[in-house]
Amino acid sequence: MTDDDTTVRPTEPGAGTRVLVVDDEPDERALLATHLRRAGCEVLEAPSAEAALADERQLDVDVAFVDLRLPGMGGWELVEELHRLRPGLPVVVTSVLDAHDYPDVEATLPKPFVGESVRAALEQALPDRAR
């Protein structure tokens, strides 16, 4: 698949997957969303924890990618609230900080984002969908 190709192949790791991306940095949010779309995902974006929680449709997802450093309600608070509202929802935390030892998340994704690390985090969060 080329960079310009928007056709989703059923063998893409994210085919049929709805993903919520929460990041207050517009460029980073857009970059992550682009990588996820290239992996076949349908992506919903939110610039804050509050925005993510304000729209019920944002919670109807298969996995959430959450930046740890959010203004207002922080990333960990959002992870806890997502788990309260959607028990069992897989969460991937994104951060420039090392987050590999944190509990209650399926994967971590270090910034800056690269395509292969995004796909690996997606596959780690949703192992039943990995191809």
One Martini backbone bead per residue (centre of mass of N, CA, C, O) as a GRO file, in nm:
protein
  131
    1MET     BB    1   0.096   0.036   0.024
    2THR     BB    2   0.066   0.353  -0.023
    3ASP     BB    3   0.054   0.668   0.107
    4ASP     BB    4  -0.205   0.742  -0.090
    5ASP     BB    5  -0.350   0.490   0.000
    6THR     BB    6  -0.698   0.433   0.129
    7THR     BB    7  -0.717   0.142   0.105
    8VAL     BB    8  -0.857  -0.128   0.277
    9ARG     BB    9  -0.725  -0.411   0.391
   10PRO     BB   10  -0.812  -0.702   0.557
   11THR     BB   11  -0.492  -0.744   0.649
   12GLU     BB   12  -0.498  -0.522   0.821
   13PRO     BB   13  -0.461  -0.471   1.160
   14GLY     BB   14  -0.718  -0.240   1.162
   15ALA     BB   15  -0.946  -0.376   1.040
   16GLY     BB   16  -1.245  -0.265   1.185
   17THR     BB   17  -1.115  -0.044   1.376
   18ARG     BB   18  -1.189   0.152   1.658
   19VAL     BB   19  -1.028   0.469   1.735
   20LEU     BB   20  -0.897   0.652   2.008
   21VAL     BB   21  -0.751   0.985   2.007
   22VAL     BB   22  -0.558   1.143   2.276
   23ASP     BB   23  -0.438   1.479   2.205
   24ASP     BB   24  -0.321   1.816   2.244
   25GLU     BB   25  -0.142   1.773   1.992
   26PRO     BB   26  -0.219   1.814   1.671
   27ASP     BB   27   0.025   1.683   1.522
   28GLU     BB   28   0.034   1.416   1.683
   29ARG     BB   29  -0.257   1.331   1.637
   30ALA     BB   30  -0.241   1.327   1.325
   31LEU     BB   31  -0.011   1.123   1.297
   32LEU     BB   32  -0.143   0.887   1.443
   33ALA     BB   33  -0.398   0.878   1.269
   34THR     BB   34  -0.253   0.814   1.005
   35HIS     BB   35  -0.125   0.546   1.089
   36LEU     BB   36  -0.399   0.408   1.159
   37ARG     BB   37  -0.530   0.436   0.882
   38ARG     BB   38  -0.309   0.272   0.731
   39ALA     BB   39  -0.399   0.016   0.920
   40GLY     BB   40  -0.742   0.045   0.893
   41CYS     BB   41  -0.860   0.258   1.073
   42GLU     BB   42  -1.098   0.411   1.268
   43VAL     BB   43  -1.083   0.760   1.361
   44LEU     BB   44  -1.096   0.925   1.672
   45GLU     BB   45  -1.078   1.263   1.795
   46ALA     BB   46  -0.909   1.426   2.085
   47PRO     BB   47  -0.780   1.712   2.275
   48SER     BB   48  -0.919   1.575   2.535
   49ALA     BB   49  -1.063   1.425   2.795
   50GLU     BB   50  -1.326   1.584   2.795
   51ALA     BB   51  -1.391   1.539   2.492
   52ALA     BB   52  -1.398   1.230   2.501
   53LEU     BB   53  -1.639   1.221   2.725
   54ALA     BB   54  -1.868   1.406   2.587
   55ASP     BB   55  -1.879   1.178   2.360
   56GLU     BB   56  -2.023   0.878   2.325
   57ARG     BB   57  -1.884   0.784   2.053
   58GLN     BB   58  -1.591   0.776   2.174
   59LEU     BB   59  -1.662   0.498   2.343
   60ASP     BB   60  -1.715   0.336   2.061
   61VAL     BB   61  -1.448   0.137   2.095
   62ASP     BB   62  -1.161  -0.085   2.077
   63VAL     BB   63  -0.945   0.155   2.122
   64ALA     BB   64  -0.708   0.357   2.318
   65PHE     BB   65  -0.516   0.657   2.270
   66VAL     BB   66  -0.316   0.800   2.540
   67ASP     BB   67  -0.202   1.078   2.665
   68LEU     BB   68  -0.043   1.160   2.960
   69ARG     BB   69  -0.011   1.479   2.877
   70LEU     BB   70  -0.279   1.647   2.995
   71PRO     BB   71  -0.486   1.885   3.026
   72GLY     BB   72  -0.636   1.877   3.308
   73MET     BB   73  -0.727   1.591   3.256
   74GLY     BB   74  -0.540   1.335   3.277
   75GLY     BB   75  -0.438   1.042   3.142
   76TRP     BB   76  -0.486   0.856   3.392
   77GLU     BB   77  -0.771   0.952   3.448
   78LEU     BB   78  -0.881   0.859   3.177
   79VAL     BB   79  -0.818   0.563   3.201
   80GLU     BB   80  -0.996   0.516   3.450
   81GLU     BB   81  -1.262   0.615   3.318
   82LEU     BB   82  -1.269   0.417   3.083
   83HIS     BB   83  -1.273   0.162   3.268
   84ARG     BB   84  -1.539   0.236   3.407
   85LEU     BB   85  -1.716   0.264   3.139
   86ARG     BB   86  -1.507   0.032   2.986
   87PRO     BB   87  -1.458  -0.257   3.059
   88GLY     BB   88  -1.170  -0.380   2.885
   89LEU     BB   89  -1.048  -0.149   2.749
   90PRO     BB   90  -0.808  -0.090   2.542
   91VAL     BB   91  -0.484   0.063   2.622
   92VAL     BB   92  -0.273   0.322   2.490
   93VAL     BB   93   0.015   0.479   2.577
   94THR     BB   94   0.141   0.813   2.525
   95SER     BB   95   0.498   0.911   2.535
   96VAL     BB   96   0.808   1.047   2.633
   97LEU     BB   97   0.778   0.859   2.846
   98ASP     BB   98   0.836   0.585   3.039
   99ALA     BB   99   0.557   0.323   3.032
  100HIS     BB  100   0.612   0.000   3.066
  101ASP     BB  101   0.517  -0.034   3.396
  102TYR     BB  102   0.225   0.016   3.362
  103PRO     BB  103  -0.080  -0.037   3.455
  104ASP     BB  104  -0.376  -0.096   3.268
  105VAL     BB  105  -0.214  -0.159   2.998
  106GLU     BB  106  -0.135  -0.297   2.681
  107ALA     BB  107   0.038  -0.039   2.582
  108THR     BB  108   0.318   0.138   2.447
  109LEU     BB  109   0.397   0.473   2.296
  110PRO     BB  110   0.647   0.633   2.176
  111LYS     BB  111   0.785   0.938   2.134
  112PRO     BB  112   0.796   0.939   1.832
  113PHE     BB  113   0.614   0.839   1.566
  114VAL     BB  114   0.596   0.519   1.402
  115GLY     BB  115   0.450   0.293   1.208
  116GLU     BB  116   0.554   0.024   1.341
  117SER     BB  117   0.487   0.103   1.639
  118VAL     BB  118   0.186   0.138   1.597
  119ARG     BB  119   0.123  -0.148   1.500
  120ALA     BB  120   0.237  -0.296   1.747
  121ALA     BB  121   0.045  -0.167   1.955
  122LEU     BB  122  -0.215  -0.262   1.824
  123GLU     BB  123  -0.150  -0.570   1.838
  124GLN     BB  124  -0.111  -0.575   2.149
  125ALA     BB  125  -0.404  -0.468   2.222
  126LEU     BB  126  -0.515  -0.676   1.967
  127PRO     BB  127  -0.445  -0.999   1.940
  128ASP     BB  128  -0.706  -1.118   1.789
  129ARG     BB  129  -0.635  -0.925   1.522
  130ALA     BB  130  -0.386  -1.041   1.451
  131ARG     BB  131  -0.197  -1.147   1.145
   0.00000   0.00000   0.00000
